[in-house]
Amino acid sequence: MEIVRGGRVACMPPDPFPTHWSLRTQRLELPHPGSRHRRPLVMGIVNVTPDSFSDGGRHSDIEAAIAHGMNLVEAGADILDVGGESTRPFSTPVMADEELRRVSEVVRQLSAKAGVPVSIDTSKASVARQAIDLGAEIINDVTGLVGDPDMLRVALESQAGICAMHMQGTPQTMQTAPRYTDAVSEILAFLKNRRDALLAAGMPLEKICLDPGIGFGKTHAHNVELLAHAGRFLSLGVPILIGHSRKGFIGERLATRLGRPASEMDLDGGTAGVACALAAQGIQVVRVHAVRLVRSAIELFCAS
């Protein structure tokens, strides 16, 4: 199905359309183009790390991270995604004990008082297990639940919602020389295989969310191609999450169009613009840093 919005053709999802995302104890209602609730859910980023690409070190103190999470909720976040290990290109892995030290109290307090579901951004089963015990509702794994052989078991036993992402390589290798013959088709096939493998293992469909992994083993051109065709991923029949926030391709794209240096570009403004384009395609979840700006932009866009 296609509709015309603002002179552009927007790809809309086929029926049946997923109506909700079931988490560990909660349920998130999803946007539907035929209903009053049409805007994507906004996942706010809480990095408890010294070296994340955008805000590394800014919220690495536990109390600062908790305060930041509460501020994101006040700004309109529907979900909080807490991470204790940077997955930026060429980042250095951390041990599970250190990751747990960073995130445990943040997850516990935000789960208790934020009023929105908390997601744990980790590829380690032991970290996911403790975060779930502390109240997390979602496991967000950049390895697609294959990086740790125990992760699938933790996800199934906890009954958490999961988000499985595509990544070519590892954070240490993914940006060395990413290559695809057809990026959209290849990543779509990968995510379909992950969905089917999770279903075969006993994961209910309504607990699965998938993420094409913008910036994870992709060139700037691959990222733009994936965003232009994001609506194709809705054929998977599960919520689709896009994490494009503040990534380098935004600055490069704006610099090319405006004829100014990339260093002068407003990455948050560009992030909001991409979020509106994703809303037009029916994407259900966007993961961003600047929650207030993005939430305001997509509220108005989807009300028009």
RODO-2510 file (C-alpha; in nm, 4 decimals, decimal comma):
residues 304
     n   res          X          Y          Z
     1     m     0,0000     0,0000     0,0000
     2     e     0,1271     0,3496    -0,0802
     3     i     0,0043     0,6917     0,0218
     4     v     0,1181     1,0348    -0,0895
     5     r     0,2378     1,2703     0,1852
     6     g     0,3819     1,6106     0,1066
     7     g     0,4273     1,5215    -0,2592
     8     r     0,6236     1,2067    -0,1769
     9     v     0,5159     0,8479    -0,1969
    10     a     0,5421     0,6767     0,1413
    11     c     0,5480     0,2996     0,1700
    12     m     0,2966     0,1784     0,4266
    13     p     0,2875    -0,1604     0,5964
    14     p     0,0791    -0,4520     0,4777
    15     d    -0,2070    -0,5930     0,6836
    16     p    -0,2123    -0,7500     0,9308
    17     f    -0,0158    -0,4786     1,1096
    18     p     0,1353    -0,5496     1,4558
    19     t    -0,0737    -0,3675     1,7138
    20     h     0,1529    -0,4041     2,0157
    21     w     0,4947    -0,5113     2,1426
    22     s     0,4723    -0,7456     2,4422
    23     l     0,7463    -0,6951     2,7001
    24     r     0,8276    -0,8836     3,0196
    25     t     0,5311    -0,7504     3,2200
    26     q     0,4111    -0,4596     3,0054
    27     r     0,2713    -0,4012     2,6593
    28     l     0,3448    -0,1117     2,4260
    29     e     0,0770    -0,0045     2,1810
    30     l     0,2227     0,0504     1,8355
    31     p     0,1410     0,3223     1,5821
    32     h    -0,0966     0,2317     1,3026
    33     p    -0,1532     0,4451     0,9926
    34     g    -0,5287     0,3933     1,0156
    35     s    -0,5662     0,4944     1,3807
    36     r    -0,5319     0,8103     1,5873
    37     h    -0,2048     0,6792     1,7323
    38     r     0,0264     0,7158     1,4347
    39     r     0,3547     0,8501     1,5689
    40     p     0,6531     0,6210     1,6308
    41     l     0,7422     0,5386     1,9876
    42     v     1,0500     0,7276     2,1068
    43     m     1,3263     0,5311     2,2786
    44     g     1,5532     0,7621     2,4783
    45     i     1,9228     0,6762     2,5057
    46     v     2,0879     0,6537     2,8485
    47     n     2,4575     0,5802     2,7923
    48     v     2,6383     0,4988     3,1167
    49     t     2,9749     0,4891     2,9422
    50     p     3,2901     0,7018     2,9210
    51     d     3,3366     0,6481     2,5460
    52     s     3,0086     0,6456     2,3496
    53     f     3,0416     0,8264     2,0163
    54     s     2,7994     1,1109     2,0925
    55     d     2,7724     1,1644     2,4679
    56     g     3,0497     0,9497     2,6115
    57     g     3,1248     1,0413     2,9720
    58     r     2,8417     1,2916     3,0069
    59     h     2,6224     1,0522     3,2064
    60     s     2,8777     0,7944     3,3209
    61     d     2,8158     0,8881     3,6843
    62     i     2,5276     0,6761     3,8146
    63     e     2,3311     0,9648     3,9656
    64     a     2,3792     1,1718     3,6489
    65     a     2,2567     0,8814     3,4370
    66     i     1,9450     0,8372     3,6506
    67     a     1,8708     1,2100     3,6350
    68     h     1,9222     1,2056     3,2584
    69     g     1,6793     0,9151     3,2226
    70     m     1,4146     1,0967     3,4246
    71     n     1,4678     1,4092     3,2130
    72     l     1,4154     1,2025     2,8966
    73     v     1,0848     1,0728     3,0328
    74     e     0,9760     1,4264     3,1133
    75     a     1,0717     1,5194     2,7558
    76     g     0,8461     1,2479     2,6153
    77     a     1,0407     0,9211     2,5959
    78     d     0,8210     0,6101     2,5704
    79     i     1,1122     0,3745     2,6496
    80     l     1,4538     0,4210     2,8137
    81     d     1,7472     0,2240     2,6701
    82     v     2,0301     0,1874     2,9231
    83     g     2,3725     0,0775     2,8017
    84     g     2,7018     0,0263     2,9818
    85     e     2,9285    -0,0656     2,6906
    86     s     2,9993     0,1548     2,3903
    87     t     2,9334    -0,0050     2,0513
    88     r     3,0779     0,2843     1,8499
    89     p     3,3207     0,1871     1,5705
    90     f     3,6562     0,0552     1,7017
    91     s     3,5371     0,0665     2,0633
    92     t     3,7076    -0,1449     2,3293
    93     p     3,4924    -0,4208     2,4850
    94     v     3,4395    -0,4195     2,8613
    95     m     3,4069    -0,7133     3,0983
    96     a     3,0618    -0,8118     3,2211
    97     d     3,1427    -0,7128     3,5810
    98     e     3,2303    -0,3590     3,4730
    99     e     2,9230    -0,3319     3,2537
   100     l     2,7056    -0,4452     3,5437
   101     r     2,8716    -0,1970     3,7782
   102     r     2,7793     0,0820     3,5385
   103     v     2,4184    -0,0100     3,4680
   104     s     2,2719    -0,2045     3,7618
   105     e     2,1682     0,0832     3,9886
   106     v     2,0574     0,2911     3,6895
   107     v     1,8305     0,0118     3,5674
   108     r     1,6963    -0,0547     3,9177
   109     q     1,6051     0,3056     3,9920
   110     l     1,4695     0,3932     3,6486
   111     s     1,2604     0,0747     3,6416
   112     a     1,1130     0,1689     3,9769
   113     k     1,0319     0,5335     3,9157
   114     a     1,0510     0,6340     3,5487
   115     g     0,7016     0,5126     3,4596
   116     v     0,8103     0,3816     3,1187
   117     p     0,9701     0,0473     3,0235
   118     v     1,3471     0,0181     3,0601
   119     s     1,5532    -0,1617     2,7966
   120     i     1,9000    -0,3026     2,8631
   121     d     2,1351    -0,2459     2,5700
   122     t     2,3766    -0,5377     2,5991
   123     s     2,5098    -0,8405     2,4147
   124     k     2,6039    -1,0246     2,7365
   125     a     2,3568    -1,2737     2,8818
   126     s     2,4756    -1,2212     3,2397
   127     v     2,4170    -0,8465     3,2128
   128     a     2,0754    -0,8986     3,0570
   129     r     1,9763    -1,1469     3,3285
   130     q     2,0643    -0,9124     3,6147
   131     a     1,9031    -0,6143     3,4426
   132     i     1,5810    -0,8142     3,4011
   133     d     1,5951    -0,9090     3,7697
   134     l     1,6275    -0,5376     3,8496
   135     g     1,3187    -0,4487     3,6455
   136     a     1,4204    -0,4153     3,2799
   137     e     1,1483    -0,5090     3,0308
   138     i     1,3469    -0,5341     2,7053
   139     i     1,6769    -0,6857     2,5895
   140     n     1,8288    -0,4783     2,3072
   141     d     2,1138    -0,6818     2,1558
   142     v     2,3275    -0,5419     1,8726
   143     t     2,4429    -0,8954     1,7849
   144     g     2,0892    -1,0169     1,7137
   145     l     2,1011    -1,2547     2,0143
   146     v     2,3866    -1,4573     1,8658
   147     g     2,6904    -1,2944     2,0296
   148     d     2,6438    -1,4829     2,3589
   149     p     2,5200    -1,8441     2,3411
   150     d     2,3231    -1,7964     2,6643
   151     m     2,1335    -1,4853     2,5511
   152     l     1,8461    -1,6654     2,3817
   153     r     1,7841    -1,8781     2,6902
   154     v     1,7823    -1,5677     2,9118
   155     a     1,5371    -1,3976     2,6769
   156     l     1,3043    -1,6965     2,6681
   157     e     1,3141    -1,7646     3,0428
   158     s     1,2623    -1,3992     3,1380
   159     q     0,9858    -1,3463     2,8790
   160     a     1,1356    -1,0054     2,8055
   161     g     1,0669    -0,8168     2,4881
   162     i     1,3682    -0,8350     2,2590
   163     c     1,5205    -0,6220     1,9867
   164     a     1,7537    -0,8100     1,7522
   165     m     1,9798    -0,5957     1,5327
   166     h     2,1780    -0,6545     1,2152
   167     m     2,5510    -0,5813     1,2278
   168     q     2,8143    -0,6727     0,9709
   169     g     3,1210    -0,7704     1,1730
   170     t     3,1793    -0,6464     1,5281
   171     p     3,2108    -0,2940     1,6688
   172     q     3,5872    -0,3362     1,6361
   173     t     3,5724    -0,4362     1,2649
   174     m     3,2351    -0,3229     1,1280
   175     q     3,3496     0,0034     0,9675
   176     t     3,6711    -0,1281     0,8135
   177     a     3,5211    -0,2056     0,4711
   178     p     3,1471    -0,2843     0,4834
   179     r     3,0221    -0,4342     0,1564
   180     y     2,6853    -0,5429     0,0184
   181     t     2,5567    -0,6287    -0,3267
   182     d     2,2086    -0,5061    -0,2259
   183     a     2,2129    -0,3728     0,1297
   184     v     1,8371    -0,3517     0,1797
   185     s     1,7608    -0,6991     0,0444
   186     e     2,0514    -0,8633     0,2269
   187     i     1,9695    -0,7057     0,5627
   188     l     1,6006    -0,7810     0,5164
   189     a     1,6886    -1,1468     0,4531
   190     f     1,9121    -1,1547     0,7626
   191     l     1,6382    -1,0123     0,9843
   192     k     1,3819    -1,2523     0,8414
   193     n     1,6156    -1,5415     0,9272
   194     r     1,6636    -1,4075     1,2803
   195     r     1,2876    -1,3677     1,3245
   196     d     1,2275    -1,7233     1,2061
   197     a     1,5052    -1,8624     1,4253
   198     l     1,3612    -1,6871     1,7303
   199     l     1,0135    -1,8188     1,6510
   200     a     1,1501    -2,1708     1,6072
   201     a     1,3182    -2,1441     1,9485
   202     g     0,9828    -2,0615     2,1093
   203     m     0,9879    -1,6809     2,1153
   204     p     0,6349    -1,5422     2,0648
   205     l     0,6097    -1,3156     1,7620
   206     e     0,4622    -1,0324     1,9687
   207     k     0,7826    -1,0113     2,1776
   208     i     1,0140    -0,9590     1,8777
   209     c     1,1373    -0,6237     1,7458
   210     l     1,3986    -0,6000     1,4688
   211     d     1,6552    -0,3324     1,3842
   212     p     1,8438    -0,3003     1,0511
   213     g     2,1393    -0,1481     1,2383
   214     i     2,2039     0,1953     1,0911
   215     g     2,5778     0,2641     1,1167
   216     f     2,6708    -0,0891     1,2206
   217     g     2,8790    -0,2214     0,9332
   218     k     2,7361     0,0234     0,6796
   219     t     2,8793     0,3114     0,4810
   220     h     2,7032     0,6464     0,4754
   221     a     2,5527     0,5483     0,1402
   222     h     2,4232     0,2213     0,2851
   223     n     2,2612     0,4117     0,5734
   224     v     2,0814     0,6507     0,3382
   225     e     1,9632     0,3593     0,1235
   226     l     1,8290     0,1731     0,4265
   227     l     1,6401     0,4779     0,5505
   228     a     1,4946     0,5502     0,2074
   229     h     1,3547     0,1960     0,1960
   230     a     1,2812     0,1466     0,5674
   231     g     0,9188     0,0632     0,4887
   232     r     1,0289    -0,2636     0,3296
   233     f     1,1240    -0,3976     0,6728
   234     l     0,7618    -0,3737     0,7859
   235     s     0,6942    -0,6842     0,5744
   236     l     0,8558    -0,8793     0,8595
   237     g     0,5347    -0,8352     1,0610
   238     v     0,7049    -0,7159     1,3806
   239     p     0,7915    -0,3694     1,5127
   240     i     1,0925    -0,2103     1,3454
   241     l     1,3349     0,0029     1,5454
   242     i     1,5660     0,2538     1,3763
   243     g     1,8645     0,4007     1,5628
   244     h     1,9927     0,6819     1,3417
   245     s     2,0515     0,9452     1,6074
   246     r     2,3470     1,1847     1,5585
   247     k     2,5252     0,9479     1,3222
   248     g     2,7871     1,0730     1,0803
   249     f     2,5876     1,0252     0,7635
   250     i     2,3437     1,2945     0,8838
   251     g     2,6160     1,5568     0,9020
   252     e     2,7596     1,4488     0,5688
   253     r     2,4197     1,4581     0,3982
   254     l     2,3336     1,8010     0,5393
   255     a     2,6765     1,9384     0,4477
   256     t     2,6332     1,8225     0,0886
   257     r     2,2888     1,9782     0,0562
   258     l     2,3726     2,3047     0,2337
   259     g     2,7255     2,3509     0,0996
   260     r     2,8821     2,3911     0,4429
   261     p     3,1274     2,1836     0,6524
   262     a     2,9853     1,8743     0,8223
   263     s     3,1261     1,9997     1,1525
   264     e     2,8774     2,2898     1,1408
   265     m     2,5700     2,0739     1,0899
   266     d     2,2922     2,0338     1,3485
   267     l     2,2863     1,6571     1,4008
   268     d     1,9860     1,6692     1,6336
   269     g     1,7861     1,8697     1,3820
   270     g     1,8856     1,6209     1,1137
   271     t     1,7897     1,3344     1,3439
   272     a     1,4431     1,4862     1,3879
   273     g     1,4041     1,5230     1,0126
   274     v     1,4920     1,1585     0,9547
   275     a     1,2479     1,0578     1,2302
   276     c     0,9669     1,2341     1,0434
   277     a     1,0628     1,0553     0,7219
   278     l     1,0535     0,7248     0,9110
   279     a     0,7134     0,8111     1,0572
   280     a     0,5854     0,8595     0,7021
   281     q     0,6944     0,5038     0,6239
   282     g     0,5215     0,3568     0,9292
   283     i     0,8302     0,2765     1,1393
   284     q     0,7205     0,1985     1,4939
   285     v     1,0209     0,2897     1,7159
   286     v     1,2991     0,5483     1,6833
   287     r     1,5985     0,5444     1,9199
   288     v     1,7342     0,8962     1,9805
   289     h     1,9352     1,1213     2,2100
   290     a     1,7374     1,4476     2,1726
   291     v     1,4003     1,3166     2,2856
   292     r     1,2221     1,6505     2,3303
   293     l     1,3130     1,7768     1,9830
   294     v     1,2311     1,4498     1,8066
   295     r     0,9070     1,3938     1,9975
   296     s     0,7887     1,7475     1,9151
   297     a     0,8787     1,7083     1,5478
   298     i     0,7026     1,3769     1,4957
   299     e     0,3970     1,4781     1,7022
   300     l     0,3354     1,7696     1,4678
   301     f     0,4294     1,5740     1,1567
   302     c     0,1904     1,2896     1,2378
   303     a    -0,0896     1,5296     1,3305
   304     s    -0,0756     1,7009     0,9925
***
